[in-house]
Amino acid sequence: MIEIEFPANNQFVAALIAASLYFLTYVSLVRLLRYWRNWYPPTRSSSLITAGLALATVAFVSFSPHGLSLFALVLAAGFMACLFGIIAAPAIAFLPGAPRPVVEFFAKHGEHAGLWMIPPAILAGYVLPDARLLGMLVTAMAIELAWFLRRKSTERKSYPVDASDLLVLQTQAKGNIESFAKQHSIRELEISPNGGVNWLGCTKNSLPCPLSHYIHRLGLNTPPCCREHIADLRQFVTGCLRDMGAIHWIDGGTLLGAVRENGALLAWEDDIDISVLLDDDTTWETLCDTISQRGSEDGYYVDIFENKTFLTISYDRPQSWPFRWERNRMRGEIRLDLVTYRHATNNGQPVLERQLLKGAMPVMQSGWHGVPKEIILPTSMINFLGSDIPCPNQSEDFLQTLYGDFRTIELTYVDKNAAKTRADIDLEHVN
C-alpha cells in the first residue's frame, strides 16, 4: 500500500472535504453543459477545470491515511461516471445529428433519472463504509433530490392545438396520436374522449417544453406556448436594443420567416436570431451589462459567451448561484441568440462580419464570416409577429447568401425520417 498522510484525518472533516470536492465538480460540470446546448465544443480551460476537479474528488475518496484503496477508486470513479452521464444527457441530446438512443432515454427522464443512482449509492456505502466515500455519495444524492424537488412545478396553461399543428402531429403519429405521445413521452398532450387535442403549455413557473426534441427529433411544429414565449422574448430584447440606440436586425431563420412566411415564425422555429452592430456607442461591455441588468430585472436568463462574442437570452427566470447553471440540465429551452457584428474590410471592401458561422456565409480575410456592408446597412423595416422590426437593407440578398434558394423549404436539423414524413405537408403549404 502507498502510505500518504492527510492532515485532515478526522472522519467528519474528511467527509466534508469529499462533499465539497464533489459539489465543486458538479457545479463545474453543469456550467460546462452550456457549450453542448449551444452546439460548439467546450473551451479547453473549462474542460480541464472540470476534469481536474473530478480527478481530485476520486483521488481524495480513494486515498486514506492507510494508502490507496483500489476498491474505493473503482466505486467512486464508476459512480461519478454513471451519474454525470445521466446529468449531461439532456444537454448532449441538444446536439444535431443521428439519434442516440441511450442519451435520448436518460434525457427523457432527466428530471428524476439521477435518483436512480440511490440504490447503487446505498450499496456502495454498505460495502465500503468509508467517511470519504460516504461524504461524496450523500452529497451527490442530496443534490439530485433537491434538483427533482425544484422541478416538481406543475403550473401549465392549456392551449388548443390549431389545424396546421394537428395535421403535422397526426402525420408523424401515423394517425394514432395517443400511442405516439406515449411512445415519445409527450406529457404536454391532452387528448379528450371526443378526440379533441390540447397542449398543456409551459409557463414562467414550469420547465420549458423539450422544444429541441419535439422539433428536431420528432418533426413536430413549435408548440403554441413556445411560440407565445418566443414572441415575448423578441419584444423584450428588441426593446432593450432600442433603448440603447443600438443598430440591430433580425437574422437567420427569424428573417427567413419574416420574408418567406409573411411575418410569421417558421412552423418549426426553435429560437429567435437577432444581430447587433458593435461600434463606438454600442460596445461589447455596454451590451452585456445592459442586457444582463434588464434580464435580471424582467425575469429572463442571460448567458454571455465572451470568447464567441454572443449572448443567449432565455425565457426561463434567472436563478441565484449555484442554481443558475443547473438550468443546463433542462431538456428544453426557449431562447434568443444575440450575435454581434463589427465593421471590417475584406479585400479593400467594407463588410460587416461576425465570429460565428451562419449558413453559408463566406469567410473573410480575418477568419470571421461576413457580407458586404450595403447588404445590411442602413437597415430597413419588415413586419414580424404583428409589428415592424429592423431587418437587413437587402433582406433577400442576405438570405440568398446564407441559404441559397431560401424559397425552398428545408427542415434544417430535423431528423431525416421525420422530415421526409412531413415533406408533403410543407410542399402543399408552399403551393
Order of alpha helices (4+ residues) and beta strands (2+ residues): alpha-alpha-beta-beta-alpha-alpha-alpha-alpha-beta-alpha-alpha-beta-beta-alpha-beta-alpha-beta-alpha-beta-beta-alpha-beta-beta-beta-alpha-beta-beta-alpha-alpha-alpha
